[in-house]
């Protein structure tokens, strides 16, 4: 895989996450979370979830004062929003891949979700 394709994938997932976050939370929440993830992990939120999925939970937990409940609530709220837009369940497969730290599977699922989600929101 070339760096260009990888950068395109990261941009797609970043746009997807930012659009989804902005649709249900404050328009600056994604920017704030991304800033803090960069500070903690040294890379963007989108890149971290694609390359080291389990690390995202750790970084978000640190950002939210070790409140795992808040991180879970954030994840479930985002999941429910995406399911409403796509009109189908999405969480179980992605959650399992993240828990197993299967970066390749997480990437496949997120790229597929990102393309589907962005096509839906752009068509509205």
C-alpha positions as YAML, in Angstrom:
chain: A
units: angstrom
residues:
- id: 1
  name: UNK
  ca: [0.00, 0.00, 0.00]
- id: 2
  name: UNK
  ca: [1.37, 3.40, -0.93]
- id: 3
  name: UNK
  ca: [1.57, 6.30, 1.48]
- id: 4
  name: UNK
  ca: [-0.84, 8.24, -0.76]
- id: 5
  name: UNK
  ca: [-3.54, 5.59, -0.42]
- id: 6
  name: UNK
  ca: [-2.93, 5.43, 3.30]
- id: 7
  name: UNK
  ca: [-3.25, 9.22, 3.56]
- id: 8
  name: UNK
  ca: [-6.49, 9.09, 1.56]
- id: 9
  name: UNK
  ca: [-7.86, 6.46, 3.94]
- id: 10
  name: UNK
  ca: [-6.88, 8.53, 6.98]
- id: 11
  name: UNK
  ca: [-8.52, 11.63, 5.47]
- id: 12
  name: UNK
  ca: [-11.69, 9.67, 4.69]
- id: 13
  name: UNK
  ca: [-11.94, 8.29, 8.24]
- id: 14
  name: UNK
  ca: [-11.11, 11.70, 9.68]
- id: 15
  name: UNK
  ca: [-13.86, 13.36, 7.62]
- id: 16
  name: UNK
  ca: [-16.29, 10.59, 8.61]
- id: 17
  name: UNK
  ca: [-15.53, 10.89, 12.34]
- id: 18
  name: UNK
  ca: [-15.60, 14.67, 12.30]
- id: 19
  name: UNK
  ca: [-18.89, 14.77, 10.39]
- id: 20
  name: UNK
  ca: [-20.50, 12.19, 12.68]
- id: 21
  name: UNK
  ca: [-19.26, 13.89, 15.87]
- id: 22
  name: UNK
  ca: [-20.39, 17.28, 14.61]
- id: 23
  name: UNK
  ca: [-23.84, 15.91, 13.77]
- id: 24
  name: UNK
  ca: [-24.57, 14.88, 17.35]
- id: 25
  name: UNK
  ca: [-22.20, 16.80, 19.59]
- id: 26
  name: UNK
  ca: [-20.69, 20.27, 19.66]
- id: 27
  name: UNK
  ca: [-19.07, 21.27, 16.39]
- id: 28
  name: UNK
  ca: [-15.73, 21.54, 18.17]
- id: 29
  name: UNK
  ca: [-15.74, 18.22, 20.08]
- id: 30
  name: UNK
  ca: [-13.92, 16.26, 17.37]
- id: 31
  name: UNK
  ca: [-11.29, 19.00, 17.07]
- id: 32
  name: UNK
  ca: [-10.75, 19.04, 20.84]
- id: 33
  name: UNK
  ca: [-10.52, 15.24, 21.09]
- id: 34
  name: UNK
  ca: [-8.18, 15.07, 18.09]
- id: 35
  name: UNK
  ca: [-5.94, 17.74, 19.63]
- id: 36
  name: UNK
  ca: [-5.67, 15.85, 22.92]
- id: 37
  name: UNK
  ca: [-5.13, 12.48, 21.20]
- id: 38
  name: UNK
  ca: [-2.28, 14.07, 19.22]
- id: 39
  name: UNK
  ca: [-0.83, 15.42, 22.46]
- id: 40
  name: UNK
  ca: [-1.08, 12.04, 24.24]
- id: 41
  name: UNK
  ca: [-0.41, 9.58, 21.42]
- id: 42
  name: UNK
  ca: [1.57, 11.71, 18.98]
- id: 43
  name: UNK
  ca: [-0.84, 11.10, 16.10]
- id: 44
  name: UNK
  ca: [-4.34, 11.98, 14.97]
- id: 45
  name: UNK
  ca: [-7.44, 10.26, 16.29]
- id: 46
  name: UNK
  ca: [-8.24, 8.84, 12.83]
- id: 47
  name: UNK
  ca: [-4.72, 7.50, 12.30]
- id: 48
  name: UNK
  ca: [-4.57, 6.02, 15.80]
- id: 49
  name: UNK
  ca: [-7.86, 4.14, 15.42]
- id: 50
  name: UNK
  ca: [-6.69, 2.75, 12.07]
- id: 51
  name: UNK
  ca: [-3.23, 1.72, 13.25]
- id: 52
  name: UNK
  ca: [-3.62, 1.00, 16.99]
- id: 53
  name: UNK
  ca: [-7.33, 0.60, 17.69]
- id: 54
  name: UNK
  ca: [-7.05, -0.33, 21.36]
- id: 55
  name: UNK
  ca: [-4.93, 2.74, 22.05]
- id: 56
  name: UNK
  ca: [-7.86, 5.01, 21.17]
- id: 57
  name: UNK
  ca: [-9.78, 3.85, 24.24]
- id: 58
  name: UNK
  ca: [-6.72, 4.44, 26.44]
- id: 59
  name: UNK
  ca: [-6.15, 7.93, 25.01]
- id: 60
  name: UNK
  ca: [-9.82, 8.92, 25.31]
- id: 61
  name: UNK
  ca: [-9.94, 7.59, 28.87]
- id: 62
  name: UNK
  ca: [-6.94, 9.77, 29.75]
- id: 63
  name: UNK
  ca: [-8.59, 12.80, 28.13]
- id: 64
  name: UNK
  ca: [-11.79, 12.20, 30.08]
- id: 65
  name: UNK
  ca: [-10.12, 11.99, 33.50]
- id: 66
  name: UNK
  ca: [-10.05, 8.18, 33.58]
- id: 67
  name: UNK
  ca: [-13.84, 8.07, 33.22]
- id: 68
  name: UNK
  ca: [-14.39, 4.85, 31.26]
- id: 69
  name: UNK
  ca: [-18.16, 5.33, 31.54]
- id: 70
  name: UNK
  ca: [-17.93, 8.64, 29.68]
- id: 71
  name: UNK
  ca: [-15.83, 7.05, 26.94]
- id: 72
  name: UNK
  ca: [-18.34, 4.21, 26.62]
- id: 73
  name: UNK
  ca: [-21.21, 6.70, 26.47]
- id: 74
  name: UNK
  ca: [-19.40, 8.67, 23.76]
- id: 75
  name: UNK
  ca: [-18.82, 5.47, 21.77]
- id: 76
  name: UNK
  ca: [-22.41, 4.23, 22.13]
- id: 77
  name: UNK
  ca: [-23.89, 7.61, 21.20]
- id: 78
  name: UNK
  ca: [-21.71, 7.80, 18.09]
- id: 79
  name: UNK
  ca: [-22.59, 4.20, 17.20]
- id: 80
  name: UNK
  ca: [-26.34, 4.84, 17.54]
- id: 81
  name: UNK
  ca: [-26.11, 7.95, 15.36]
- id: 82
  name: UNK
  ca: [-24.25, 6.06, 12.63]
- id: 83
  name: UNK
  ca: [-26.81, 3.26, 12.80]
- id: 84
  name: UNK
  ca: [-29.64, 5.78, 12.38]
- id: 85
  name: UNK
  ca: [-27.99, 7.31, 9.34]
- id: 86
  name: UNK
  ca: [-27.15, 3.94, 7.75]
- id: 87
  name: UNK
  ca: [-30.39, 2.32, 8.93]
- id: 88
  name: UNK
  ca: [-28.59, -0.84, 10.08]
- id: 89
  name: UNK
  ca: [-26.54, -2.08, 13.06]
- id: 90
  name: UNK
  ca: [-22.81, -1.35, 12.94]
- id: 91
  name: UNK
  ca: [-21.29, -1.66, 16.40]
- id: 92
  name: UNK
  ca: [-20.69, -5.31, 17.24]
- id: 93
  name: UNK
  ca: [-18.30, -6.15, 14.43]
- id: 94
  name: UNK
  ca: [-16.27, -2.97, 14.91]
- id: 95
  name: UNK
  ca: [-16.20, -3.30, 18.71]
- id: 96
  name: UNK
  ca: [-14.92, -6.88, 18.44]
- id: 97
  name: UNK
  ca: [-12.15, -5.83, 16.05]
- id: 98
  name: UNK
  ca: [-11.11, -2.97, 18.37]
- id: 99
  name: UNK
  ca: [-11.10, -5.23, 21.45]
- id: 100
  name: UNK
  ca: [-8.96, -7.75, 19.56]
- id: 101
  name: UNK
  ca: [-6.67, -4.90, 18.42]
- id: 102
  name: UNK
  ca: [-7.12, -6.13, 14.84]
- id: 103
  name: UNK
  ca: [-5.99, -3.00, 13.00]
- id: 104
  name: UNK
  ca: [-6.53, -4.47, 9.54]
- id: 105
  name: UNK
  ca: [-10.12, -5.47, 10.33]
- id: 106
  name: UNK
  ca: [-10.83, -2.12, 12.03]
- id: 107
  name: UNK
  ca: [-9.50, -0.36, 8.93]
- id: 108
  name: UNK
  ca: [-11.69, -2.44, 6.60]
- id: 109
  name: UNK
  ca: [-14.80, -1.80, 8.69]
- id: 110
  name: UNK
  ca: [-14.14, 1.93, 9.18]
- id: 111
  name: UNK
  ca: [-13.36, 2.54, 5.50]
- id: 112
  name: UNK
  ca: [-16.58, 0.76, 4.53]
- id: 113
  name: UNK
  ca: [-18.61, 2.67, 7.15]
- id: 114
  name: UNK
  ca: [-16.99, 5.97, 6.21]
- id: 115
  name: UNK
  ca: [-17.80, 5.57, 2.52]
- id: 116
  name: UNK
  ca: [-21.37, 4.50, 3.22]
- id: 117
  name: UNK
  ca: [-21.99, 7.22, 5.84]
- id: 118
  name: UNK
  ca: [-20.47, 10.03, 3.78]
- id: 119
  name: UNK
  ca: [-22.49, 8.99, 0.70]
- id: 120
  name: UNK
  ca: [-25.68, 9.15, 2.81]
- id: 121
  name: UNK
  ca: [-24.98, 12.54, 4.39]
- id: 122
  name: UNK
  ca: [-23.83, 14.10, 1.12]
- id: 123
  name: UNK
  ca: [-27.00, 12.98, -0.64]
- id: 124
  name: UNK
  ca: [-29.24, 14.80, 1.86]
...
